[in-house]
Amino acid sequence: MESHSHDILSTKFDGKNYSMWEFHLQIFVQGKRLFGILDGSTTDLRPFNLAAETWKHLKKVYSQCNHAQDFELENTLSEYKQGDKDIQSYYSGLMAI
């Protein structure tokens, strides 16, 4: 994981703050593109048998310029507001994007 990953989950679950903790956890997991594992939509976590197959897939997916993804990121960043979040929560959410 990245060195900032521990900063993302600044809200620790204490048994009383489930909604806030869940919100921050979802932001973190979605930022890592792992939400399908939690909601069950990703059923096969290892679709490739060989490391070479995985490498080819990663190259195909991430080496191309993706204008739709760039637009989505810009839009998400422009709409993200601090609101009533403290600075640490705001920063953590921003880093998860």
Number of C-alpha atoms within 10 A of each C-alpha: 6 6 6 11 14 11 17 22 22 16 18 13 14 8 7 8 11 13 10 13 18 15 13 21 21 18 21 24 17 15 16 13 11 13 17 13 13 12 9 9 9 11 11 9 8 8 9 12 8 9 9 10 12 14 12 10 13 11 11 10 11 9 9 8 9 10 9 9 10 11 11 11 13 11 11 13 12 9 9 12 12 13 8 8 11 10 11 14 18 17 15 22 25 18 15 21 16
